[in-house]
């Protein structure tokens, strides 16, 4: 994951010299769920942008047994004639490390995925924009699944552990409302 992050930052650094606009953003829907996030987006063409978001949470108020950290790069193509304006379609990639307890089962693992995003950007002023977006894609995961209450002499917690469980699902990969500030 570190290599992917460093490679993406290197690409952003190379493209920065030719970029027309750079924005810093946060997803307010994720903030409402106590998932702290920050992102950056830059134009790379007359109708396209490249962005990167990072997010994390640790024991949010609505689910006290949850931790995750993730990164999500995205390419967007805008139909409004210029970047960061009106309708867009995007391609995003997702990488997440998670540890979640749901009812009596703990899921500890890593997931990667890719998907398509659709959205609309509204300009609030010269520097502020807000966009609503939703996306769906394929997510592949590898996790350890531990169920409490099932006796097993090999574990000290008295639960049954299933290690190396791998699967895939079609899931929402990006859903939210993003508030952005355009730097230049």
C-alpha positions in Angstrom: 0.0 0.0 0.0 2.9 2.3 0.7 4.4 1.7 -2.7 1.0 2.5 -4.4 0.7 5.7 -2.3 4.3 6.9 -3.1 3.8 6.1 -6.8 0.6 8.1 -7.0 2.2 11.0 -5.2 5.1 10.9 -7.7 2.7 11.1 -10.6 0.9 14.0 -8.9 4.2 15.8 -8.5 5.1 15.4 -12.2 1.7 16.5 -13.4 1.6 19.5 -11.0 3.8 21.6 -13.2 1.2 21.4 -16.0 -1.9 21.6 -13.8 -4.4 24.5 -14.1 -6.2 24.0 -10.8 -5.6 22.2 -7.5 -8.3 21.7 -4.9 -8.3 20.4 -1.4 -11.5 18.5 -0.3 -13.2 16.5 2.4 -16.2 14.3 2.2 -18.8 15.6 4.7 -20.9 12.4 4.6 -17.8 10.5 5.8 -17.2 13.1 8.5 -20.8 12.7 9.7 -20.0 9.0 10.3 -16.7 10.0 12.1 -14.5 8.8 9.3 -11.9 11.5 9.0 -10.7 12.2 5.5 -8.9 14.6 3.3 -8.3 14.7 -0.4 -6.7 16.6 -3.2 -7.7 16.9 -6.9 -5.9 18.5 -9.8 -6.7 19.2 -13.4 -4.7 17.2 -15.9 -6.5 18.2 -19.1 -9.3 20.3 -20.5 -12.0 18.1 -19.0 -10.3 15.7 -16.6 -8.9 15.6 -13.1 -6.9 13.2 -10.9 -7.5 13.0 -7.2 -6.4 11.2 -4.1 -8.3 10.7 -0.9 -7.2 9.2 2.4 -9.5 8.2 5.2 -9.4 6.6 8.6 -11.6 6.0 11.7 -11.0 4.5 15.1 -14.0 3.5 17.2 -16.6 5.9 15.8 -19.5 6.8 18.1 -21.9 4.7 16.1 -19.7 1.5 16.2 -17.2 1.3 19.0 -15.5 -1.8 17.7 -14.2 -0.6 14.3 -10.9 0.6 12.9 -10.0 1.2 9.3 -7.6 3.2 7.2 -7.7 3.5 3.4 -6.6 5.3 0.3 -8.6 6.0 -2.9 -7.2 7.5 -6.1 -9.7 8.6 -8.8 -9.7 9.8 -12.3 -12.7 12.0 -13.4 -13.9 13.1 -16.8 -16.2 16.2 -16.8 -19.0 16.7 -19.4 -19.5 20.4 -18.6 -16.8 21.7 -20.8 -14.2 22.2 -18.0 -12.9 20.3 -15.0 -14.6 20.6 -11.6 -17.8 21.7 -13.2 -21.2 19.9 -13.7 -21.6 16.2 -14.5 -18.7 13.8 -14.4 -17.9 10.1 -14.6 -14.9 8.7 -12.7 -12.8 5.6 -12.3 -11.6 4.9 -8.7 -9.4 2.4 -7.0 -9.7 1.5 -3.3 -7.4 0.0 -0.8 -8.5 -0.5 2.8 -7.1 -2.2 6.0 -9.9 -2.9 8.5 -10.7 -4.5 11.8 -14.4 -4.6 12.6 -16.5 -6.5 15.1 -20.1 -7.1 13.9 -22.5 -8.8 16.4 -20.3 -11.8 17.6 -17.9 -12.0 14.6 -14.7 -10.1 14.1 -13.4 -9.4 10.6 -9.7 -8.3 10.3 -8.4 -7.9 6.8 -7.4 -6.0 3.7 -9.6 -5.1 0.7 -8.8 -3.7 -2.7 -11.3 -2.7 -5.4 -12.1 -0.6 -8.5 -15.3 1.0 -9.6 -17.1 3.6 -11.6 -18.3 6.9 -10.1 -21.0 9.3 -11.3 -21.6 12.7 -9.9 -22.4 16.4 -10.2 -20.4 19.4 -9.1 -22.1 22.7 -8.0 -20.0 25.9 -7.8 -20.7 27.8 -4.6 -18.2 30.7 -5.3 -15.0 31.2 -7.2 -13.1 28.9 -4.8 -15.7 26.7 -3.2 -17.5 23.8 -4.8 -19.7 20.9 -3.6 -20.3 17.6 -5.4 -22.6 14.7 -4.8 -21.3 11.3 -6.1 -22.1 7.6 -6.0 -20.1 4.7 -7.4 -20.2 0.9 -7.5 -17.5 -1.6 -8.2 -15.8 -4.9 -7.5 -14.1 -5.3 -4.1 -11.7 -8.2 -3.4 -10.9 -9.0 0.3 -8.7 -11.2 2.4 -9.6 -11.5 6.0 -9.4 -13.4 9.2 -12.9 -14.2 10.6 -13.2 -15.0 14.3 -16.6 -16.0 15.8 -17.0 -15.7 19.6 -18.8 -18.3 21.6 -17.8 -21.3 19.5 -15.3 -23.5 21.4 -12.0 -24.2 19.9 -8.9 -25.4 21.9 -6.5 -23.7 19.5 -7.6 -20.2 20.3 -7.3 -18.5 23.7 -10.5 -16.5 23.2 -12.8 -19.6 23.1 -13.8 -18.7 19.5 -13.4 -20.3 16.1 -10.9 -18.7 13.8 -11.1 -19.0 10.0 -7.8 -17.6 8.6 -7.1 -16.8 5.0 -10.7 -16.2 3.9 -10.8 -14.5 0.5 -13.8 -13.3 -1.4 -15.2 -10.7 -3.7 -18.3 -8.6 -3.7 -20.0 -5.9 -5.9 -20.3 -3.0 -3.4 -20.5 0.8 -3.3 -16.9 2.0 -3.7 -17.5 5.7 -3.3 -20.7 7.5 -2.0 -20.7 11.0 -0.6 -20.9 14.7 -0.6 -17.6 16.5 -1.0 -16.8 20.1 -0.1 -13.8 21.4 -2.0 -11.7 24.6 -1.9 -9.9 25.4 -5.2 -6.4 26.8 -4.4 -5.6 28.1 -7.9 
